[in-house]
Amino acid sequence: MRDIEKKLEDLEKISSKLEPTEAERARYLSQIKEYSDWFIGSMEERPSYQMGGPEAEKLAFKGGHWTMEEALRVFREEVNHYGINPAGGGHLGYIPGGGIYLSALGDYLADVSNEYAGVYFGGPGAVTMENELINWMKSIFGFPESAVGNLASGGSIANLIALTTARDKYGIKNEKVPKSVIYLSPQVHHCINKAVRIIGLEDAIIRELPLDENWRIIPAALDEQIESDKAAGLNPFLIVASAGTTDTGAVDPLNDIADISEKHQLWYHVDAAYGGFFILCEETKELFTGIERADSLVIDPHKGLFLPYGLGIVLVKDKEVMLQSHHYTANYMQDANDPNLPLTPADVSPELTKHYRGLRLWLPLQVHGLEPFTACLQEKIYLTHYFRSLLEEAGFQTGPSPDLSVSYFWWKTVEGIDQNAFNQRLIKEIHEDGEIFLSSTVLNERFVIRMAILSFRTKKSTIDRCFEMVMRCLEKTKETFELVK
Ligand SMILES: *Cc1c(COP(=O)(O)O)cnc(C)c1O
């Protein structure tokens, strides 16, 4: 036999391990299934927050050849064990995600089929599915059919895409940058500031607007600021509003801000990464009036539709400038460059090859329908009010009545006891307890404890358990401050 044939035969023996037999696949899958059944089944028994972190040594790759059992054991002990349990209903900190099961199965199929969702020519089915999901989003938010969009990895990248497009629409570059003005709430998500820097607008002027007692932008103040900036010869070009801020869940007055942006002809961007899907609920949909007037919009299904992490959507009305900002060609792509083909994701995103994210959204929507998602969002609204009422009855101070499902509270201390130090101690006790996870923030120099209720697994019983935990931690904190004997 020729040398090369012998070599290929030897290599194939080794490389074909990458294609397990049907029997091996069945065994792997049953082990994974067993693990996920254990994980979901024991969710309530495990803490929502576990301090500490893994031994890096145990996770390092040193040649492998482990059995699946060994790999899963290390995963359970070193990964699933520490930090927040983001899949659990007891995650009431930051902005919780979810992890609905049919999304996981969608990801499984997306990975097995490895459909190419980067370019229409290569994956017309996958890309059409994604484009149809974008069309569905447009219909929810009142965007015109002519708008375009992209399924990005999350809200941060989705915001980056929108702001890049706004920059290019107004030609903000070179000597124009230091005179250009961006208007936003000091409560805006930090990924907006990050995006501004990444797209080369670090030297632009950022106006943090005054807020009302509900942490919302005051439209009149915005208008005045734009007028005075124009009078000073500056170049206002972008307003960023939030539909659900991270700290307090506030929805800015979207319609009033739309009036102002129209009057001054600025780009109007709405970051609805957290709050967007509350437009589906009777209780909250009015807050979203005017969102349809935005030039660009960001919504995270990995928050408001309870998907596992990895999906944020951007919508942009101006297709031409969106393409101008993101479209590129190369000789090796020439087969795919037919202008008559439907929109290709790579033309509206910094990404080319990407995870086929459509299926993880499409599969659960098609199988469950929309009703359970909407009911779950409504449930979160009522749970937030329920939790606040329990806290108020127990003597806690609470923030203003929430727009959506984020709120905050604090314990008001008697004279002589530093209130911030007390609440700081209280959150430390809560983290050490870990049964339910809450996070904290600072609002107008007041240290407060946040509740962000968005996991599909958070139920009334979770809130009852959370309340008991808070009361137990309050007692401990009082002891530390020697307020009880
Ligand atoms: C979560 C969030 C973001 C960032 O999105 P990621 O998906 O975490 O990248 C941006 N804006 C708001 C309002 C958010 O809640």
Boltz pocket constraint, residues with backbone or C-beta under 6 A from the ligand:
constraints:
  - pocket:
      binder: B
      contacts: [[A, 95], [A, 153], [A, 154], [A, 155], [A, 156], [A, 157], [A, 159], [A, 189], [A, 191], [A, 242], [A, 244], [A, 245], [A, 246], [A, 271], [A, 272], [A, 273], [A, 274], [A, 275], [A, 300], [A, 311], [A, 312]]
      max_distance: 6.0
